[in-house]
Amino acid sequence: MRRKKRWGVLSKTSRSVLFTASYLCESLPVNSKLFALTQRAVDFFTVLSSFALGFGFYLRGGRSVPYDFFQFLSLGALTGVLFLVVFHSLRLYESKTSLLHVVETRRLLIGWALGSLILFSLIFFFRFLDLSRLMVATALGILLFLLILERALLYQ
């Protein structure tokens, strides 16, 4: 004798609507190549802009640095490439998205933390430009805020 599955208070119609909506959200490609390329470009320029803002905030505090803006921005470009590799390895550029983008936000936070740790370890061991770790930490804090804002705007 078979047992019937109980679905609680949901009717059969509402169960099928919920299943269809969740299936479409997970498997609907959004012009995948163009969207993935746009995501990568926007992520790269977000990293660059966070480094530019971090440089400006650091100098606004009355501090001086032995290098100019474009040298620091070149490190921002290398950091942008680092974050693109980390985000790609965490599958942030897939065409499938989860419902409410919870999985993507989790991967984004893990990717930011992993990229930040790699960047700080590289700065510690190789001493690029005699960088101020406070300036880099400021840029990475701004980057976290901008990445979350950027993803919210891209997924709307």
ROROKE-963188 format. One record per residue: residue number from 1; residue in one letter; z, y, x of N, C-alpha, C in turn. Coordinates in steps of 0.05 Angstrom, whole numbers. Atoms other than C-alpha are relative to their C-alpha. Layout:
<pts>
+-----+-----+--------+--------+--------+--------+--------+--------+--------+--------+--------+
!   n ! res !   n.pz !   n.py !   n.px !  ca.pz !  ca.py !  ca.px !   c.pz !   c.py !   c.px !
+-----+-----+--------+--------+--------+--------+--------+--------+--------+--------+--------+
! NUM !   a !      Z !      Y !      X !      Z !      Y !      X !      Z !      Y !      X !
...
+-----+-----+--------+--------+--------+--------+--------+--------+--------+--------+--------+
</pts>
This chain:
<pts>
+-----+-----+--------+--------+--------+--------+--------+--------+--------+--------+--------+
!   n ! res !   n.pz !   n.py !   n.px !  ca.pz !  ca.py !  ca.px !   c.pz !   c.py !   c.px !
+-----+-----+--------+--------+--------+--------+--------+--------+--------+--------+--------+
!   1 !   m !      0 !    -23 !     17 !      0 !      0 !      0 !      0 !     25 !     18 !
!   2 !   r !      2 !    -24 !    -16 !    -20 !     68 !     28 !     19 !     21 !    -11 !
!   3 !   r !    -18 !    -22 !      8 !     27 !    126 !     29 !    -16 !     26 !      0 !
!   4 !   k !     14 !    -26 !      2 !      2 !    194 !      8 !     15 !     20 !     18 !
!   5 !   k !    -12 !    -21 !    -17 !     13 !    251 !     57 !      8 !     23 !    -18 !
!   6 !   r !     -9 !    -22 !     15 !     53 !    307 !     30 !     -5 !     26 !     16 !
!   7 !   w !      8 !    -25 !    -13 !     29 !    377 !     46 !     18 !     23 !     -9 !
!   8 !   g !    -18 !    -21 !      9 !     86 !    416 !     16 !    -11 !     14 !    -25 !
!   9 !   v !      7 !    -16 !     24 !     71 !    472 !    -33 !    -29 !      9 !      1 !
!  10 !   l !     28 !     -9 !     -2 !     -1 !    484 !     -9 !    -18 !    -17 !    -18 !
!  11 !   s !     19 !     15 !     17 !    -55 !    464 !    -58 !    -22 !     -9 !     18 !
!  12 !   k !     22 !     11 !    -15 !   -116 !    426 !    -36 !    -20 !     22 !      8 !
!  13 !   t !     18 !    -22 !     -6 !   -159 !    489 !    -40 !     10 !     18 !     23 !
!  14 !   s !    -11 !    -17 !    -21 !   -113 !    531 !      3 !      1 !    -15 !     27 !
!  15 !   r !      1 !     16 !    -25 !   -108 !    474 !     54 !    -28 !      0 !     12 !
!  16 !   s !     28 !      0 !    -11 !   -184 !    471 !     60 !     -8 !     28 !     10 !
!  17 !   v !      7 !    -27 !    -10 !   -189 !    547 !     67 !     14 !      5 !     27 !
!  18 !   l !    -14 !     -3 !    -25 !   -136 !    547 !    122 !    -13 !    -16 !     22 !
!  19 !   f !     13 !     16 !    -20 !   -170 !    490 !    158 !    -27 !     12 !      8 !
!  20 !   t !     26 !    -12 !     -7 !   -239 !    524 !    154 !      4 !     25 !     16 !
!  21 !   a !     -5 !    -24 !    -15 !   -211 !    590 !    178 !      8 !     -5 !     29 !
!  22 !   s !     -9 !      7 !    -28 !   -176 !    559 !    238 !    -22 !    -13 !     16 !
!  23 !   y !     22 !     13 !    -14 !   -237 !    517 !    255 !    -20 !     21 !      9 !
!  24 !   l !     19 !    -21 !     -7 !   -283 !    578 !    254 !     11 !     18 !     22 !
!  25 !   c !    -11 !    -17 !    -21 !   -235 !    619 !    297 !      0 !    -14 !     27 !
!  26 !   e !     -1 !     14 !    -25 !   -231 !    565 !    349 !    -27 !     -7 !     11 !
!  27 !   s !     26 !     10 !    -10 !   -304 !    544 !    353 !    -23 !     19 !     -2 !
!  28 !   l !     23 !    -18 !      4 !   -346 !    605 !    337 !     -6 !     14 !     26 !
!  29 !   p !      7 !    -15 !    -24 !   -383 !    629 !    399 !     -8 !     29 !     -7 !
!  30 !   v !      6 !    -28 !      5 !   -389 !    705 !    404 !    -19 !      9 !     21 !
!  31 !   n !     21 !     -6 !    -19 !   -454 !    712 !    442 !     12 !     -3 !     28 !
!  32 !   s !    -19 !      6 !    -21 !   -416 !    678 !    498 !     -7 !     11 !     27 !
!  33 !   k !      6 !    -10 !    -27 !   -454 !    699 !    561 !      4 !     30 !      2 !
!  34 !   l !     -3 !    -29 !     -1 !   -457 !    772 !    544 !     29 !      9 !     -3 !
!  35 !   f !    -28 !     -7 !      4 !   -385 !    774 !    520 !     16 !     -6 !     25 !
!  36 !   a !    -14 !      7 !    -24 !   -360 !    738 !    582 !     -6 !     19 !     23 !
!  37 !   l !      8 !    -20 !    -20 !   -399 !    785 !    627 !     14 !     27 !     -5 !
!  38 !   t !    -13 !    -25 !      7 !   -371 !    845 !    590 !     30 !     -2 !      6 !
!  39 !   q !    -29 !      4 !     -6 !   -300 !    817 !    596 !      5 !      3 !     30 !
!  40 !   r !     -4 !     -1 !    -29 !   -308 !    808 !    671 !     -3 !     29 !     10 !
!  41 !   a !      5 !    -27 !     -9 !   -336 !    878 !    681 !     23 !     18 !     -9 !
!  42 !   v !    -22 !    -17 !     10 !   -282 !    910 !    638 !     26 !     -7 !     15 !
!  43 !   d !    -24 !      7 !    -16 !   -227 !    871 !    674 !     -1 !     12 !     28 !
!  44 !   f !      3 !    -11 !    -27 !   -254 !    893 !    742 !      5 !     30 !     -1 !
!  45 !   f !     -4 !    -29 !      1 !   -256 !    966 !    721 !     28 !      7 !     -9 !
!  46 !   t !    -28 !     -4 !      7 !   -187 !    960 !    690 !     18 !     -1 !     25 !
!  47 !   v !    -16 !      2 !    -25 !   -159 !    937 !    757 !     -5 !     25 !     17 !
!  48 !   l !      6 !    -24 !    -15 !   -195 !    995 !    792 !     14 !     24 !    -11 !
!  49 !   s !    -13 !    -24 !     12 !   -169 !   1046 !    743 !     31 !     -1 !      3 !
!  50 !   s !    -29 !      2 !     -4 !    -98 !   1019 !    749 !      8 !      7 !     28 !
!  51 !   f !     -6 !     -8 !    -27 !   -101 !   1027 !    824 !     -3 !     30 !      4 !
!  52 !   a !      3 !    -29 !     -2 !   -127 !   1098 !    817 !     24 !     14 !    -13 !
!  53 !   l !    -23 !    -13 !     13 !    -71 !   1115 !    768 !     25 !     -5 !     17 !
!  54 !   g !    -23 !      6 !    -18 !    -20 !   1081 !    814 !      1 !     18 !     24 !
!  55 !   f !      2 !    -19 !    -22 !    -44 !   1123 !    872 !      9 !     28 !     -8 !
!  56 !   g !     -7 !    -26 !     10 !    -38 !   1186 !    831 !     29 !      3 !     -6 !
!  57 !   f !    -28 !     -2 !      7 !     31 !   1171 !    805 !     18 !     -1 !     25 !
!  58 !   y !    -16 !      1 !    -25 !     56 !   1154 !    875 !     -1 !     26 !     14 !
!  59 !   l !      2 !    -26 !    -14 !     30 !   1219 !    905 !     13 !     23 !    -16 !
!  60 !   r !    -12 !    -21 !     16 !     57 !   1259 !    846 !     30 !      2 !      5 !
!  61 !   g !    -28 !      0 !     -7 !    127 !   1240 !    868 !      7 !     15 !     25 !
!  62 !   g !     -5 !    -16 !    -24 !    119 !   1283 !    930 !     -1 !    -17 !     26 !
!  63 !   r !      2 !     17 !    -23 !    105 !   1225 !    977 !    -28 !      3 !     13 !
!  64 !   s !     26 !     -2 !    -13 !     49 !   1222 !   1028 !     -7 !    -28 !     11 !
!  65 !   v !     10 !     26 !    -10 !      7 !   1163 !   1053 !    -19 !      5 !     23 !
!  66 !   p !     18 !     -4 !    -23 !    -32 !   1153 !   1118 !    -29 !     -8 !     -5 !
!  67 !   y !     28 !      8 !      6 !    -96 !   1133 !   1082 !     -8 !     16 !    -24 !
!  68 !   d !     11 !    -16 !     22 !   -141 !   1166 !   1031 !     -4 !    -17 !    -25 !
!  69 !   f !      3 !     13 !     26 !   -157 !   1150 !    959 !    -21 !    -22 !      1 !
!  70 !   f !     21 !     20 !      1 !   -221 !   1111 !    973 !      7 !    -25 !     16 !
!  71 !   q !    -10 !     24 !    -13 !   -187 !   1065 !   1023 !     18 !    -16 !    -18 !
!  72 !   f !    -17 !     14 !     19 !   -135 !   1048 !    971 !    -17 !    -12 !    -23 !
!  73 !   l !     17 !     10 !     21 !   -189 !   1040 !    919 !    -17 !    -24 !      9 !
!  74 !   s !     14 !     24 !    -10 !   -226 !    991 !    964 !     19 !    -25 !     -1 !
!  75 !   l !    -19 !     22 !      4 !   -162 !    949 !    963 !      1 !     -7 !    -29 !
!  76 !   g !      1 !      6 !     29 !   -164 !    956 !    887 !    -24 !    -16 !     -7 !
!  77 !   a !     24 !     16 !      5 !   -235 !    928 !    888 !      4 !    -29 !      9 !
!  78 !   l !     -6 !     27 !     -8 !   -212 !    868 !    928 !     20 !    -13 !    -18 !
!  79 !   t !    -19 !     10 !     19 !   -154 !    860 !    880 !    -14 !     -7 !    -26 !
!  80 !   g !     16 !      6 !     24 !   -204 !    863 !    822 !    -14 !    -27 !      3 !
!  81 !   v !     13 !     26 !     -5 !   -242 !    805 !    853 !     20 !    -23 !     -1 !
!  82 !   l !    -21 !     20 !      1 !   -177 !    767 !    863 !      8 !     -6 !    -29 !
!  83 !   f !     -7 !      4 !     28 !   -158 !    777 !    790 !    -22 !    -14 !    -16 !
!  84 !   l !     22 !     14 !     14 !   -227 !    755 !    766 !      0 !    -29 !      7 !
!  85 !   v !     -1 !     29 !     -7 !   -220 !    690 !    805 !     24 !    -13 !    -14 !
!  86 !   v !    -24 !     11 !     13 !   -149 !    679 !    778 !     -5 !     -3 !    -30 !
!  87 !   f !      6 !      2 !     29 !   -171 !    694 !    706 !    -20 !    -21 !     -6 !
!  88 !   h !     20 !     21 !      4 !   -231 !    649 !    713 !     13 !    -28 !      2 !
!  89 !   s !    -13 !     26 !     -3 !   -187 !    592 !    738 !     19 !     -7 !    -23 !
!  90 !   l !    -17 !      5 !     23 !   -141 !    601 !    678 !    -16 !      0 !    -26 !
!  91 !   r !     18 !      2 !     23 !   -201 !    598 !    631 !      3 !     23 !    -20 !
!  92 !   l !     -2 !    -23 !     18 !   -193 !    668 !    603 !    -28 !     10 !     -9 !
!  93 !   y !     27 !    -10 !      8 !   -269 !    678 !    598 !    -15 !    -21 !    -17 !
!  94 !   e !     13 !     19 !     18 !   -282 !    621 !    550 !     -9 !     13 !    -26 !
!  95 !   s !      9 !    -12 !     25 !   -320 !    635 !    486 !     17 !     -8 !    -23 !
!  96 !   k !    -18 !      8 !     21 !   -269 !    598 !    444 !     25 !     17 !      1 !
!  97 !   t !    -25 !    -15 !      2 !   -210 !    638 !    420 !     19 !    -14 !    -19 !
!  98 !   s !    -19 !     12 !     18 !   -146 !    616 !    387 !      6 !     20 !    -23 !
!  99 !   l !     -8 !    -17 !     23 !   -119 !    642 !    321 !     21 !     20 !     10 !
! 100 !   l !    -17 !    -23 !     -8 !    -85 !    710 !    334 !      1 !      4 !     30 !
! 101 !   h !      3 !     -3 !    -29 !   -104 !    703 !    408 !     26 !     -4 !     15 !
! 102 !   v !    -25 !      5 !    -13 !    -36 !    676 !    427 !     -4 !    -14 !     27 !
! 103 !   v !      5 !     15 !    -25 !    -63 !    627 !    479 !    -12 !     19 !     21 !
! 104 !   e !     12 !    -19 !    -20 !   -105 !    682 !    512 !     20 !     19 !     11 !
! 105 !   t !    -20 !    -19 !    -10 !    -47 !    730 !    516 !     19 !    -15 !     19 !
! 106 !   r !    -17 !     16 !    -18 !     -4 !    675 !    547 !    -14 !     -4 !     27 !
! 107 !   r !     15 !      4 !    -25 !    -58 !    660 !    598 !     -3 !     26 !     15 !
! 108 !   l !      2 !    -26 !    -13 !    -66 !    734 !    612 !     25 !      7 !     15 !
! 109 !   l !    -26 !     -6 !    -13 !      8 !    742 !    628 !      4 !    -18 !     24 !
! 110 !   i !     -2 !     19 !    -23 !      7 !    680 !    672 !    -19 !      8 !     22 !
! 111 !   g !     20 !     -9 !    -20 !    -56 !    705 !    707 !      9 !     25 !     14 !
! 112 !   w !     -9 !    -25 !    -12 !    -26 !    774 !    718 !     23 !     -7 !     20 !
! 113 !   a !    -22 !      7 !    -18 !     38 !    743 !    748 !    -10 !    -14 !     25 !
! 114 !   l !     11 !     15 !    -23 !     -1 !    695 !    792 !    -16 !     18 !     19 !
! 115 !   g !     15 !    -19 !    -17 !    -49 !    749 !    816 !     18 !     19 !     15 !
! 116 !   s !    -18 !    -18 !    -13 !      8 !    796 !    831 !     15 !    -14 !     23 !
! 117 !   l !    -14 !     14 !    -21 !     45 !    743 !    871 !    -19 !     -5 !     24 !
! 118 !   i !     19 !      4 !    -22 !    -18 !    727 !    911 !     -5 !     26 !     15 !
! 119 !   l !      5 !    -26 !    -13 !    -31 !    801 !    924 !     24 !      8 !     17 !
! 120 !   f !    -24 !     -8 !    -16 !     41 !    814 !    947 !      3 !    -18 !     25 !
! 121 !   s !     -2 !     17 !    -24 !     39 !    753 !    993 !    -22 !      7 !     21 !
! 122 !   l !     21 !     -9 !    -19 !    -28 !    776 !   1023 !      8 !     26 !     14 !
! 123 !   i !     -9 !    -25 !    -12 !      0 !    846 !   1033 !     22 !     -4 !     21 !
! 124 !   f !    -23 !      6 !    -18 !     63 !    818 !   1066 !    -10 !    -12 !     26 !
! 125 !   f !      8 !     14 !    -24 !     26 !    773 !   1114 !    -21 !     14 !     16 !
! 126 !   f !     22 !    -12 !    -14 !    -35 !    815 !   1132 !      3 !     30 !      5 !
! 127 !   r !     -5 !    -29 !     -3 !     -8 !    887 !   1127 !    -25 !     17 !     -2 !
! 128 !   f !     23 !    -16 !      6 !    -69 !    919 !   1095 !      8 !     30 !      0 !
! 129 !   l !     -3 !    -30 !      1 !    -70 !    995 !   1109 !     29 !     10 !      2 !
! 130 !   d !    -29 !     -7 !      0 !      6 !    995 !   1119 !      8 !     11 !    -28 !
! 131 !   l !     -4 !     -8 !     28 !     12 !    997 !   1043 !     29 !      3 !     -8 !
! 132 !   s !    -26 !     -3 !     13 !     71 !   1021 !   1004 !      2 !    -21 !    -22 !
! 133 !   r !     -3 !     20 !     21 !     95 !    963 !    962 !      8 !     12 !    -27 !
! 134 !   l !     -7 !    -14 !     25 !    122 !   1013 !    912 !    -26 !     10 !    -14 !
! 135 !   m !     26 !     -9 !     12 !     51 !   1041 !    902 !    -15 !    -23 !    -12 !
! 136 !   v !     14 !     24 !     11 !     22 !    971 !    892 !     15 !    -10 !    -25 !
! 137 !   a !    -16 !      8 !     24 !     79 !    953 !    844 !     -5 !     18 !    -23 !
! 138 !   t !      6 !    -19 !     22 !     65 !   1016 !    804 !    -28 !     -6 !    -11 !
! 139 !   a !     27 !      6 !     10 !     -9 !    999 !    801 !     -1 !    -26 !    -16 !
! 140 !   l !      0 !     25 !     15 !      6 !    928 !    779 !     15 !      2 !    -27 !
! 141 !   g !    -13 !     -5 !     26 !     54 !    952 !    725 !    -19 !     14 !    -20 !
! 142 !   i !     20 !    -13 !     16 !      0 !    998 !    699 !    -21 !    -20 !     -9 !
! 143 !   l !     21 !     21 !      6 !    -49 !    940 !    703 !      8 !    -18 !    -22 !
! 144 !   l !     -9 !     18 !     21 !     -6 !    896 !    659 !     -4 !     14 !    -27 !
! 145 !   f !      3 !    -15 !     25 !     -4 !    950 !    605 !    -29 !      3 !     -8 !
! 146 !   l !     29 !     -4 !      6 !    -79 !    964 !    610 !    -14 !    -26 !     -7 !
! 147 !   l !     12 !     26 !      7 !    -98 !    890 !    609 !      6 !     -8 !    -29 !
! 148 !   i !     -8 !      7 !     27 !    -59 !    878 !    545 !    -14 !     18 !    -20 !
! 149 !   l !     14 !    -19 !     17 !    -89 !    941 !    514 !    -30 !     -7 !     -1 !
! 150 !   e !     29 !      6 !     -1 !   -159 !    922 !    537 !     -7 !    -25 !    -17 !
! 151 !   r !      5 !     25 !     15 !   -155 !    851 !    508 !      4 !      5 !    -30 !
! 152 !   a !     -3 !     -6 !     28 !   -129 !    878 !    442 !    -24 !     14 !    -11 !
! 153 !   l !     23 !    -15 !     10 !   -188 !    925 !    437 !    -25 !    -18 !      1 !
! 154 !   l !     23 !     17 !     -2 !   -239 !    872 !    459 !     -1 !    -21 !    -22 !
! 155 !   y !     -1 !     21 !     20 !   -216 !    821 !    408 !     -1 !     10 !    -28 !
! 156 !   q !      1 !    -10 !     27 !   -219 !    868 !    349 !    -28 !      1 !    -10 !
+-----+-----+--------+--------+--------+--------+--------+--------+--------+--------+--------+
</pts>
